[in-house]
Amino acid sequence: MTGWHISNSKIYLASASQTRIHMLRVAGLVFEAQAASVDEQAIKQAGIAENIEPADIATTLAEVKAGKLASQKEGYVIGCDQLLSCEGEIFSKPASMEQAGEQLQKLAGKTHQLYTAAVVFQHGRRIWHHCSRSDLAMRRLGQQEIADYLGFCGQDALLSPGCYQIEAGGAYLFSDIQGVYYDILGLPLLPLLAFLREHGLCALAPGGTG
């Protein structure tokens, strides 16, 4: 059985997202996860006010998270974030089911963009970053369809700015998706693993525990 052989360097994930944690664990990475509390809304609003590109706002959010945890930990710290933009409007996670319904109404029948960023810190500075873009075309949805979907999704609709989970029934809402599955889930996994391999942080080795 093969698995990941990890170097002696400690790896941390500055996130409590169960989806991101699951992706990294399934990939075989050994790490510790710890949320980094930052004022995401303030960073978004500042970026919007300064007309900063959505990809750069997403990268800044990931960088701030990684930087905060890196000030407390030795080793490599991974920060990540995701931003949803539709026709120039940046969406945040809904605060209520009512707001989730309103956001789905805005997204229905349109193509929106997901910008998914990851940043790695070492010794208190950024040493790598990557931001991907995915384009998702949502079907035209009637109010009853939206209500039915939110009833199916429940409180999980409040976990993402798009109010959907691709991995758990969210595909029902879309007519076309252009992007890497991992990126859409919230982590540019393949570029991140490539970086870790290149820096000797993980390598496949026979006889691992997987």
C-alpha positions as CSV (number, residue, x, y, z in Angstrom):
1,M,0.0,0.0,0.0
2,T,1.3,3.5,-0.9
3,G,1.0,6.6,1.1
4,W,2.6,10.0,1.7
5,H,5.9,10.2,3.4
6,I,6.1,13.5,5.2
7,S,9.3,15.5,6.0
8,N,10.1,16.6,9.5
9,S,8.7,20.0,8.8
10,K,5.4,20.7,10.5
11,I,2.4,21.7,8.3
12,Y,-0.6,23.7,9.5
13,L,-3.8,24.6,7.8
14,A,-5.3,27.9,8.9
15,S,-8.8,26.8,8.5
16,A,-11.5,24.8,10.3
17,S,-13.4,24.0,7.0
18,Q,-14.3,20.3,7.2
19,T,-14.3,20.2,3.4
20,R,-10.7,21.5,3.1
21,I,-9.5,19.3,5.9
22,H,-11.1,16.2,4.3
23,M,-9.5,17.0,0.9
24,L,-6.0,17.2,2.4
25,R,-6.4,14.1,4.5
26,V,-7.7,12.1,1.6
27,A,-4.7,13.3,-0.3
28,G,-2.6,11.7,2.5
29,L,-1.2,14.9,3.9
30,V,-0.3,15.0,7.6
31,F,-1.1,18.4,9.2
32,E,-2.8,20.2,12.0
33,A,-5.8,22.4,11.4
34,Q,-6.5,25.6,13.4
35,A,-8.8,28.4,12.4
36,A,-7.4,31.8,12.0
37,S,-9.9,34.4,13.1
38,V,-9.8,37.5,10.9
39,D,-12.3,40.2,9.9
40,E,-13.1,38.8,6.4
41,Q,-15.9,41.2,5.7
42,A,-13.7,44.2,6.5
43,I,-11.0,42.9,4.1
44,K,-13.6,42.3,1.4
45,Q,-15.1,45.7,1.8
46,A,-11.7,47.4,1.7
47,G,-10.8,45.5,-1.5
48,I,-14.1,46.4,-3.1
49,A,-13.7,50.1,-2.2
50,E,-10.3,50.2,-3.8
51,N,-11.5,48.3,-6.9
52,I,-9.1,45.5,-6.3
53,E,-9.7,42.4,-8.5
54,P,-11.6,39.5,-6.9
55,A,-8.7,37.2,-7.4
56,D,-6.4,39.6,-5.4
57,I,-9.0,40.0,-2.7
58,A,-9.2,36.2,-2.3
59,T,-5.4,35.9,-2.2
60,T,-5.3,38.7,0.4
61,L,-7.8,36.9,2.6
62,A,-5.8,33.7,2.4
63,E,-2.6,35.6,3.1
64,V,-4.0,37.3,6.2
65,K,-5.2,34.0,7.6
66,A,-1.9,32.2,6.9
67,G,0.1,35.1,8.3
68,K,-1.9,35.2,11.5
69,L,-1.4,31.5,12.3
70,A,2.2,31.7,11.1
71,S,2.9,34.3,13.9
72,Q,2.0,31.5,16.4
73,K,3.4,28.4,14.7
74,E,6.8,27.2,13.5
75,G,6.7,25.4,10.1
76,Y,4.7,25.8,7.0
77,V,1.2,27.4,7.2
78,I,-1.4,27.0,4.5
79,G,-4.1,29.7,4.3
80,C,-6.9,29.6,1.8
81,D,-10.1,31.4,0.9
82,Q,-12.7,31.6,-1.8
83,L,-14.5,34.6,-3.3
84,L,-17.7,34.5,-5.4
85,S,-18.3,37.2,-8.0
86,C,-21.3,37.6,-10.3
87,E,-21.7,40.5,-12.7
88,G,-19.4,42.7,-10.6
89,E,-21.0,41.9,-7.3
90,I,-19.0,40.1,-4.6
91,F,-21.1,37.7,-2.5
92,S,-20.5,36.8,1.2
93,K,-21.9,33.9,3.2
94,P,-25.6,34.5,3.9
95,A,-26.6,35.2,7.4
96,S,-30.0,33.5,7.2
97,M,-32.0,31.1,5.1
98,E,-34.0,34.0,3.8
99,Q,-30.8,35.7,2.6
100,A,-29.7,32.5,1.1
101,G,-32.9,32.4,-1.0
102,E,-32.3,36.0,-2.1
103,Q,-28.7,35.2,-3.2
104,L,-29.8,32.1,-5.1
105,Q,-32.4,34.2,-6.9
106,K,-29.6,36.7,-7.9
107,L,-27.3,33.9,-9.2
108,A,-30.1,31.9,-11.0
109,G,-29.8,32.1,-14.8
110,K,-26.3,33.6,-14.7
111,T,-22.7,32.6,-14.8
112,H,-20.7,33.4,-11.7
113,Q,-17.0,33.1,-10.9
114,L,-15.3,31.4,-8.0
115,Y,-11.8,32.6,-7.1
116,T,-10.0,30.0,-5.0
117,A,-6.7,31.1,-3.4
118,A,-4.1,29.3,-1.3
119,V,-1.0,30.9,0.3
120,V,1.9,29.2,2.1
121,F,3.9,31.0,4.8
122,Q,7.2,30.0,6.3
123,H,9.2,31.9,8.9
124,G,6.6,34.6,9.0
125,R,6.6,35.4,5.2
126,R,4.7,34.3,2.1
127,I,6.7,31.9,0.0
128,W,4.0,30.7,-2.4
129,H,0.5,31.5,-3.6
130,H,-1.9,30.4,-6.2
131,C,-5.4,31.5,-7.2
132,S,-7.7,29.7,-9.6
133,R,-10.9,30.7,-11.4
134,S,-13.9,28.5,-12.0
135,D,-17.0,29.6,-14.0
136,L,-20.3,28.1,-13.0
137,A,-23.5,28.6,-15.0
138,M,-26.6,28.3,-12.8
139,R,-29.9,27.2,-14.3
140,R,-32.9,29.5,-14.3
141,L,-34.7,28.6,-11.0
142,G,-38.2,29.3,-9.9
143,Q,-39.0,30.3,-6.4
144,Q,-40.3,26.8,-5.6
145,E,-37.1,25.1,-6.9
146,I,-35.0,27.4,-4.7
147,A,-37.2,26.7,-1.7
148,D,-37.0,23.0,-2.4
149,Y,-33.2,23.1,-2.7
150,L,-32.8,25.1,0.6
151,G,-35.1,22.6,2.3
152,F,-32.9,19.8,1.1
153,C,-29.6,21.6,1.9
154,G,-30.7,23.0,5.3
155,Q,-28.3,25.1,7.3
156,D,-25.4,24.0,5.1
157,A,-26.6,26.6,2.7
158,L,-25.1,29.2,5.1
159,L,-21.6,27.8,4.7
160,S,-20.8,29.2,1.3
161,P,-21.5,32.5,-0.5
162,G,-23.2,30.6,-3.3
163,C,-25.5,28.8,-0.9
164,Y,-24.8,25.5,-2.5
165,Q,-22.5,22.5,-2.0
166,I,-21.4,20.9,-5.3
167,E,-20.4,17.7,-3.5
168,A,-23.9,17.4,-1.8
169,G,-26.6,17.9,-4.3
170,G,-25.5,21.3,-5.6
171,A,-24.8,20.0,-9.1
172,Y,-28.6,20.0,-9.5
173,L,-28.5,23.8,-9.8
174,F,-26.1,24.0,-12.7
175,S,-26.2,23.7,-16.5
176,D,-22.4,24.0,-17.0
177,I,-19.3,24.1,-14.9
178,Q,-15.8,25.1,-16.1
179,G,-13.2,24.5,-13.4
180,V,-11.3,21.9,-11.3
181,Y,-13.5,20.1,-8.9
182,Y,-11.1,20.6,-5.9
183,D,-11.0,24.4,-6.7
184,I,-14.7,24.6,-6.6
185,L,-14.8,22.8,-3.2
186,G,-12.5,25.6,-1.8
187,L,-8.9,24.5,-2.2
188,P,-6.6,24.5,-5.3
189,L,-5.3,21.1,-4.2
190,L,-3.3,20.1,-7.3
191,P,-1.1,23.2,-7.4
192,L,-0.6,23.0,-3.6
193,L,0.5,19.4,-3.7
194,A,2.9,20.2,-6.5
195,F,4.4,23.0,-4.4
196,L,4.7,20.6,-1.4
197,R,6.5,18.0,-3.5
198,E,8.9,20.5,-5.1
199,H,9.9,21.6,-1.6
200,G,10.4,18.1,-0.2
201,L,7.5,18.4,2.2
202,C,5.8,15.2,0.9
203,A,6.7,12.4,-1.5
204,L,5.0,9.1,-2.4
205,A,6.7,6.2,-0.7
206,P,5.8,2.5,-0.8
207,G,4.8,1.0,2.5
208,G,3.2,4.1,3.8
209,T,0.0,4.1,5.8
210,G,-2.1,6.1,3.3
